[in-house]
Amino acid sequence: MQNKEIKTFERGSALSIFSSDRKEDLIALILAFLLAMAIYFIY
């Protein structure tokens, strides 16, 4: 018989400055897009 341990995956960290994971993901997506556009247009 196998004993299966249920592990919960905790998303995010205690150092997060945002109130929700969704907001944090959205800001990260926007910053990544802006960085990509800046690199694209500068070089």
CHARMM-style PDB file with segment names, atoms N, HN, CA, C and O in Angstrom:
ATOM      1  N   MET     1       0.827  -1.192   0.000  1.00  0.00      PROA
ATOM      2  CA  MET     1       0.000   0.000   0.000  1.00  0.00      PROA
ATOM      3  C   MET     1       0.869   1.253   0.000  1.00  0.00      PROA
ATOM      4  O   MET     1       1.915   1.309   0.647  1.00  0.00      PROA
ATOM      5  N   GLN     2       0.420   2.227  -0.722  1.00  0.00      PROA
ATOM      6  HN  GLN     2      -0.430   2.182  -1.248  1.00  0.00      PROA
ATOM      7  CA  GLN     2       1.166   3.484  -0.774  1.00  0.00      PROA
ATOM      8  C   GLN     2       0.485   4.532   0.083  1.00  0.00      PROA
ATOM      9  O   GLN     2      -0.734   4.700   0.040  1.00  0.00      PROA
ATOM     10  N   ASN     3       1.282   5.221   0.851  1.00  0.00      PROA
ATOM     11  HN  ASN     3       2.271   5.084   0.886  1.00  0.00      PROA
ATOM     12  CA  ASN     3       0.758   6.346   1.632  1.00  0.00      PROA
ATOM     13  C   ASN     3       1.022   7.624   0.851  1.00  0.00      PROA
ATOM     14  O   ASN     3       2.171   7.994   0.607  1.00  0.00      PROA
ATOM     15  N   LYS     4      -0.044   8.281   0.469  1.00  0.00      PROA
ATOM     16  HN  LYS     4      -0.977   7.980   0.667  1.00  0.00      PROA
ATOM     17  CA  LYS     4       0.103   9.522  -0.298  1.00  0.00      PROA
ATOM     18  C   LYS     4      -0.056  10.720   0.625  1.00  0.00      PROA
ATOM     19  O   LYS     4      -1.036  10.835   1.361  1.00  0.00      PROA
ATOM     20  N   GLU     5       0.927  11.604   0.567  1.00  0.00      PROA
ATOM     21  HN  GLU     5       1.723  11.510  -0.031  1.00  0.00      PROA
ATOM     22  CA  GLU     5       0.846  12.826   1.355  1.00  0.00      PROA
ATOM     23  C   GLU     5       0.296  13.933   0.480  1.00  0.00      PROA
ATOM     24  O   GLU     5       0.743  14.134  -0.650  1.00  0.00      PROA
ATOM     25  N   ILE     6      -0.656  14.630   1.002  1.00  0.00      PROA
ATOM     26  HN  ILE     6      -1.019  14.467   1.919  1.00  0.00      PROA
ATOM     27  CA  ILE     6      -1.233  15.742   0.261  1.00  0.00      PROA
ATOM     28  C   ILE     6      -0.446  16.995   0.602  1.00  0.00      PROA
ATOM     29  O   ILE     6      -0.404  17.431   1.753  1.00  0.00      PROA
ATOM     30  N   LYS     7       0.177  17.565  -0.424  1.00  0.00      PROA
ATOM     31  HN  LYS     7       0.143  17.210  -1.358  1.00  0.00      PROA
ATOM     32  CA  LYS     7       0.954  18.777  -0.213  1.00  0.00      PROA
ATOM     33  C   LYS     7       0.218  19.945  -0.858  1.00  0.00      PROA
ATOM     34  O   LYS     7      -0.170  19.889  -2.025  1.00  0.00      PROA
ATOM     35  N   THR     8       0.039  20.986  -0.087  1.00  0.00      PROA
ATOM     36  HN  THR     8       0.355  21.032   0.861  1.00  0.00      PROA
ATOM     37  CA  THR     8      -0.615  22.166  -0.640  1.00  0.00      PROA
ATOM     38  C   THR     8       0.452  23.089  -1.199  1.00  0.00      PROA
ATOM     39  O   THR     8       1.514  23.266  -0.603  1.00  0.00      PROA
ATOM     40  N   PHE     9       0.161  23.664  -2.333  1.00  0.00      PROA
ATOM     41  HN  PHE     9      -0.702  23.520  -2.818  1.00  0.00      PROA
ATOM     42  CA  PHE     9       1.089  24.571  -2.983  1.00  0.00      PROA
ATOM     43  C   PHE     9       0.714  25.995  -2.617  1.00  0.00      PROA
ATOM     44  O   PHE     9      -0.360  26.481  -2.973  1.00  0.00      PROA
ATOM     45  N   GLU    10       1.611  26.656  -1.904  1.00  0.00      PROA
ATOM     46  HN  GLU    10       2.483  26.262  -1.615  1.00  0.00      PROA
ATOM     47  CA  GLU    10       1.344  28.031  -1.507  1.00  0.00      PROA
ATOM     48  C   GLU    10       1.931  28.970  -2.545  1.00  0.00      PROA
ATOM     49  O   GLU    10       3.130  28.947  -2.825  1.00  0.00      PROA
ATOM     50  N   ARG    11       1.066  29.794  -3.106  1.00  0.00      PROA
ATOM     51  HN  ARG    11       0.093  29.813  -2.878  1.00  0.00      PROA
ATOM     52  CA  ARG    11       1.475  30.700  -4.164  1.00  0.00      PROA
ATOM     53  C   ARG    11       1.885  32.031  -3.572  1.00  0.00      PROA
ATOM     54  O   ARG    11       1.257  32.519  -2.632  1.00  0.00      PROA
ATOM     55  N   GLY    12       2.943  32.625  -4.120  1.00  0.00      PROA
ATOM     56  HN  GLY    12       3.453  32.229  -4.883  1.00  0.00      PROA
ATOM     57  CA  GLY    12       3.372  33.925  -3.640  1.00  0.00      PROA
ATOM     58  C   GLY    12       4.315  33.796  -2.460  1.00  0.00      PROA
ATOM     59  O   GLY    12       4.705  32.695  -2.073  1.00  0.00      PROA
ATOM     60  N   SER    13       4.668  34.924  -1.902  1.00  0.00      PROA
ATOM     61  HN  SER    13       4.351  35.819  -2.217  1.00  0.00      PROA
ATOM     62  CA  SER    13       5.581  34.917  -0.777  1.00  0.00      PROA
ATOM     63  C   SER    13       5.123  35.920   0.270  1.00  0.00      PROA
ATOM     64  O   SER    13       4.217  36.720   0.036  1.00  0.00      PROA
ATOM     65  N   ALA    14       5.759  35.861   1.415  1.00  0.00      PROA
ATOM     66  HN  ALA    14       6.495  35.211   1.606  1.00  0.00      PROA
ATOM     67  CA  ALA    14       5.420  36.781   2.496  1.00  0.00      PROA
ATOM     68  C   ALA    14       5.918  38.189   2.187  1.00  0.00      PROA
ATOM     69  O   ALA    14       5.507  39.147   2.841  1.00  0.00      PROA
ATOM     70  N   LEU    15       6.793  38.323   1.201  1.00  0.00      PROA
ATOM     71  HN  LEU    15       7.127  37.545   0.669  1.00  0.00      PROA
ATOM     72  CA  LEU    15       7.353  39.627   0.871  1.00  0.00      PROA
ATOM     73  C   LEU    15       6.533  40.385  -0.168  1.00  0.00      PROA
ATOM     74  O   LEU    15       6.919  41.472  -0.598  1.00  0.00      PROA
ATOM     75  N   SER    16       5.417  39.817  -0.564  1.00  0.00      PROA
ATOM     76  HN  SER    16       5.103  38.934  -0.215  1.00  0.00      PROA
ATOM     77  CA  SER    16       4.592  40.452  -1.592  1.00  0.00      PROA
ATOM     78  C   SER    16       4.045  41.791  -1.115  1.00  0.00      PROA
ATOM     79  O   SER    16       3.535  41.902   0.000  1.00  0.00      PROA
ATOM     80  N   ILE    17       4.157  42.817  -1.978  1.00  0.00      PROA
ATOM     81  HN  ILE    17       4.571  42.726  -2.884  1.00  0.00      PROA
ATOM     82  CA  ILE    17       3.647  44.139  -1.607  1.00  0.00      PROA
ATOM     83  C   ILE    17       2.237  44.354  -2.132  1.00  0.00      PROA
ATOM     84  O   ILE    17       1.634  45.399  -1.890  1.00  0.00      PROA
ATOM     85  N   PHE    18       1.711  43.371  -2.849  1.00  0.00      PROA
ATOM     86  HN  PHE    18       2.201  42.522  -3.045  1.00  0.00      PROA
ATOM     87  CA  PHE    18       0.375  43.506  -3.413  1.00  0.00      PROA
ATOM     88  C   PHE    18      -0.629  42.737  -2.570  1.00  0.00      PROA
ATOM     89  O   PHE    18      -0.290  41.765  -1.896  1.00  0.00      PROA
ATOM     90  N   SER    19      -1.874  43.197  -2.626  1.00  0.00      PROA
ATOM     91  HN  SER    19      -2.150  43.987  -3.174  1.00  0.00      PROA
ATOM     92  CA  SER    19      -2.906  42.583  -1.799  1.00  0.00      PROA
ATOM     93  C   SER    19      -3.396  41.255  -2.364  1.00  0.00      PROA
ATOM     94  O   SER    19      -3.869  40.397  -1.618  1.00  0.00      PROA
ATOM     95  N   SER    20      -3.282  41.081  -3.690  1.00  0.00      PROA
ATOM     96  HN  SER    20      -2.897  41.778  -4.296  1.00  0.00      PROA
ATOM     97  CA  SER    20      -3.779  39.845  -4.277  1.00  0.00      PROA
ATOM     98  C   SER    20      -2.800  39.310  -5.312  1.00  0.00      PROA
ATOM     99  O   SER    20      -2.038  40.068  -5.912  1.00  0.00      PROA
ATOM    100  N   ASP    21      -2.830  38.013  -5.512  1.00  0.00      PROA
ATOM    101  HN  ASP    21      -3.449  37.397  -5.024  1.00  0.00      PROA
ATOM    102  CA  ASP    21      -1.956  37.382  -6.504  1.00  0.00      PROA
ATOM    103  C   ASP    21      -2.314  37.834  -7.909  1.00  0.00      PROA
ATOM    104  O   ASP    21      -1.434  37.986  -8.757  1.00  0.00      PROA
ATOM    105  N   ARG    22      -3.606  38.052  -8.164  1.00  0.00      PROA
ATOM    106  HN  ARG    22      -4.320  37.928  -7.475  1.00  0.00      PROA
ATOM    107  CA  ARG    22      -4.040  38.465  -9.505  1.00  0.00      PROA
ATOM    108  C   ARG    22      -3.454  39.828  -9.863  1.00  0.00      PROA
ATOM    109  O   ARG    22      -2.987  40.040 -10.982  1.00  0.00      PROA
ATOM    110  N   LYS    23      -3.483  40.746  -8.902  1.00  0.00      PROA
ATOM    111  HN  LYS    23      -3.862  40.575  -7.993  1.00  0.00      PROA
ATOM    112  CA  LYS    23      -2.930  42.084  -9.143  1.00  0.00      PROA
ATOM    113  C   LYS    23      -1.413  41.999  -9.359  1.00  0.00      PROA
ATOM    114  O   LYS    23      -0.860  42.682 -10.221  1.00  0.00      PROA
ATOM    115  N   GLU    24      -0.757  41.160  -8.571  1.00  0.00      PROA
ATOM    116  HN  GLU    24      -1.205  40.605  -7.870  1.00  0.00      PROA
ATOM    117  CA  GLU    24       0.685  40.990  -8.699  1.00  0.00      PROA
ATOM    118  C   GLU    24       1.045  40.425 -10.075  1.00  0.00      PROA
ATOM    119  O   GLU    24       1.998  40.878 -10.709  1.00  0.00      PROA
ATOM    120  N   ASP    25       0.280  39.441 -10.527  1.00  0.00      PROA
ATOM    121  HN  ASP    25      -0.495  39.073 -10.012  1.00  0.00      PROA
ATOM    122  CA  ASP    25       0.523  38.845 -11.848  1.00  0.00      PROA
ATOM    123  C   ASP    25       0.300  39.860 -12.960  1.00  0.00      PROA
ATOM    124  O   ASP    25       1.065  39.907 -13.923  1.00  0.00      PROA
ATOM    125  N   LEU    26      -0.737  40.666 -12.832  1.00  0.00      PROA
ATOM    126  HN  LEU    26      -1.359  40.628 -12.050  1.00  0.00      PROA
ATOM    127  CA  LEU    26      -1.052  41.661 -13.855  1.00  0.00      PROA
ATOM    128  C   LEU    26       0.053  42.718 -13.943  1.00  0.00      PROA
ATOM    129  O   LEU    26       0.471  43.089 -15.039  1.00  0.00      PROA
ATOM    130  N   ILE    27       0.518  43.193 -12.809  1.00  0.00      PROA
ATOM    131  HN  ILE    27       0.179  42.892 -11.918  1.00  0.00      PROA
ATOM    132  CA  ILE    27       1.588  44.205 -12.806  1.00  0.00      PROA
ATOM    133  C   ILE    27       2.869  43.606 -13.388  1.00  0.00      PROA
ATOM    134  O   ILE    27       3.575  44.271 -14.147  1.00  0.00      PROA
ATOM    135  N   ALA    28       3.168  42.373 -13.042  1.00  0.00      PROA
ATOM    136  HN  ALA    28       2.595  41.833 -12.426  1.00  0.00      PROA
ATOM    137  CA  ALA    28       4.366  41.719 -13.581  1.00  0.00      PROA
ATOM    138  C   ALA    28       4.256  41.571 -15.094  1.00  0.00      PROA
ATOM    139  O   ALA    28       5.238  41.767 -15.809  1.00  0.00      PROA
ATOM    140  N   LEU    29       3.072  41.226 -15.584  1.00  0.00      PROA
ATOM    141  HN  LEU    29       2.274  41.067 -15.004  1.00  0.00      PROA
ATOM    142  CA  LEU    29       2.852  41.082 -17.021  1.00  0.00      PROA
ATOM    143  C   LEU    29       3.044  42.416 -17.740  1.00  0.00      PROA
ATOM    144  O   LEU    29       3.683  42.472 -18.791  1.00  0.00      PROA
ATOM    145  N   ILE    30       2.497  43.477 -17.178  1.00  0.00      PROA
ATOM    146  HN  ILE    30       1.978  43.431 -16.324  1.00  0.00      PROA
ATOM    147  CA  ILE    30       2.625  44.804 -17.775  1.00  0.00      PROA
ATOM    148  C   ILE    30       4.086  45.257 -17.774  1.00  0.00      PROA
ATOM    149  O   ILE    30       4.568  45.788 -18.774  1.00  0.00      PROA
ATOM    150  N   LEU    31       4.790  45.052 -16.663  1.00  0.00      PROA
ATOM    151  HN  LEU    31       4.399  44.620 -15.850  1.00  0.00      PROA
ATOM    152  CA  LEU    31       6.195  45.451 -16.599  1.00  0.00      PROA
ATOM    153  C   LEU    31       7.042  44.664 -17.592  1.00  0.00      PROA
ATOM    154  O   LEU    31       7.942  45.223 -18.218  1.00  0.00      PROA
ATOM    155  N   ALA    32       6.761  43.375 -17.740  1.00  0.00      PROA
ATOM    156  HN  ALA    32       6.030  42.920 -17.231  1.00  0.00      PROA
ATOM    157  CA  ALA    32       7.498  42.559 -18.699  1.00  0.00      PROA
ATOM    158  C   ALA    32       7.238  43.041 -20.125  1.00  0.00      PROA
ATOM    159  O   ALA    32       8.156  43.081 -20.944  1.00  0.00      PROA
ATOM    160  N   PHE    33       5.998  43.404 -20.420  1.00  0.00      PROA
ATOM    161  HN  PHE    33       5.253  43.371 -19.754  1.00  0.00      PROA
ATOM    162  CA  PHE    33       5.649  43.905 -21.749  1.00  0.00      PROA
ATOM    163  C   PHE    33       6.355  45.239 -22.028  1.00  0.00      PROA
ATOM    164  O   PHE    33       6.905  45.440 -23.111  1.00  0.00      PROA
ATOM    165  N   LEU    34       6.335  46.143 -21.048  1.00  0.00      PROA
ATOM    166  HN  LEU    34       5.888  45.980 -20.169  1.00  0.00      PROA
ATOM    167  CA  LEU    34       6.989  47.438 -21.220  1.00  0.00      PROA
ATOM    168  C   LEU    34       8.495  47.273 -21.402  1.00  0.00      PROA
ATOM    169  O   LEU    34       9.102  47.970 -22.216  1.00  0.00      PROA
ATOM    170  N   LEU    35       9.091  46.370 -20.661  1.00  0.00      PROA
ATOM    171  HN  LEU    35       8.599  45.804 -20.000  1.00  0.00      PROA
ATOM    172  CA  LEU    35      10.524  46.115 -20.804  1.00  0.00      PROA
ATOM    173  C   LEU    35      10.834  45.558 -22.184  1.00  0.00      PROA
ATOM    174  O   LEU    35      11.812  45.960 -22.816  1.00  0.00      PROA
ATOM    175  N   ALA    36      10.002  44.632 -22.654  1.00  0.00      PROA
ATOM    176  HN  ALA    36       9.208  44.306 -22.141  1.00  0.00      PROA
ATOM    177  CA  ALA    36      10.207  44.061 -23.979  1.00  0.00      PROA
ATOM    178  C   ALA    36      10.072  45.129 -25.070  1.00  0.00      PROA
ATOM    179  O   ALA    36      10.858  45.145 -26.017  1.00  0.00      PROA
ATOM    180  N   MET    37       9.092  46.010 -24.945  1.00  0.00      PROA
ATOM    181  HN  MET    37       8.453  45.997 -24.175  1.00  0.00      PROA
ATOM    182  CA  MET    37       8.910  47.082 -25.929  1.00  0.00      PROA
ATOM    183  C   MET    37      10.076  48.065 -25.895  1.00  0.00      PROA
ATOM    184  O   MET    37      10.520  48.533 -26.943  1.00  0.00      PROA
ATOM    185  N   ALA    38      10.574  48.382 -24.708  1.00  0.00      PROA
ATOM    186  HN  ALA    38      10.213  48.002 -23.856  1.00  0.00      PROA
ATOM    187  CA  ALA    38      11.708  49.295 -24.576  1.00  0.00      PROA
ATOM    188  C   ALA    38      12.943  48.700 -25.255  1.00  0.00      PROA
ATOM    189  O   ALA    38      13.645  49.397 -25.988  1.00  0.00      PROA
ATOM    190  N   ILE    39      13.203  47.435 -25.018  1.00  0.00      PROA
ATOM    191  HN  ILE    39      12.633  46.869 -24.423  1.00  0.00      PROA
ATOM    192  CA  ILE    39      14.356  46.779 -25.645  1.00  0.00      PROA
ATOM    193  C   ILE    39      14.171  46.713 -27.152  1.00  0.00      PROA
ATOM    194  O   ILE    39      15.125  46.913 -27.903  1.00  0.00      PROA
ATOM    195  N   TYR    40      12.963  46.436 -27.599  1.00  0.00      PROA
ATOM    196  HN  TYR    40      12.188  46.274 -26.989  1.00  0.00      PROA
ATOM    197  CA  TYR    40      12.679  46.324 -29.027  1.00  0.00      PROA
ATOM    198  C   TYR    40      12.915  47.658 -29.751  1.00  0.00      PROA
ATOM    199  O   TYR    40      13.505  47.689 -30.831  1.00  0.00      PROA
ATOM    200  N   PHE    41      12.452  48.748 -29.148  1.00  0.00      PROA
ATOM    201  HN  PHE    41      11.973  48.722 -28.271  1.00  0.00      PROA
ATOM    202  CA  PHE    41      12.562  50.044 -29.823  1.00  0.00      PROA
ATOM    203  C   PHE    41      13.926  50.702 -29.648  1.00  0.00      PROA
ATOM    204  O   PHE    41      14.344  51.483 -30.503  1.00  0.00      PROA
ATOM    205  N   ILE    42      14.627  50.400 -28.555  1.00  0.00      PROA
ATOM    206  HN  ILE    42      14.287  49.765 -27.861  1.00  0.00      PROA
ATOM    207  CA  ILE    42      15.932  51.020 -28.335  1.00  0.00      PROA
ATOM    208  C   ILE    42      16.999  50.366 -29.210  1.00  0.00      PROA
ATOM    209  O   ILE    42      17.864  51.058 -29.748  1.00  0.00      PROA
ATOM    210  N   TYR    43      16.950  49.059 -29.357  1.00  0.00      PROA
ATOM    211  HN  TYR    43      16.247  48.497 -28.921  1.00  0.00      PROA
ATOM    212  CA  TYR    43      17.982  48.361 -30.138  1.00  0.00      PROA
ATOM    213  C   TYR    43      17.550  48.101 -31.564  1.00  0.00      PROA
ATOM    214  OT1 TYR    43      18.309  47.524 -32.343  1.00  0.00      PROA
TER     215      TYR     43
END
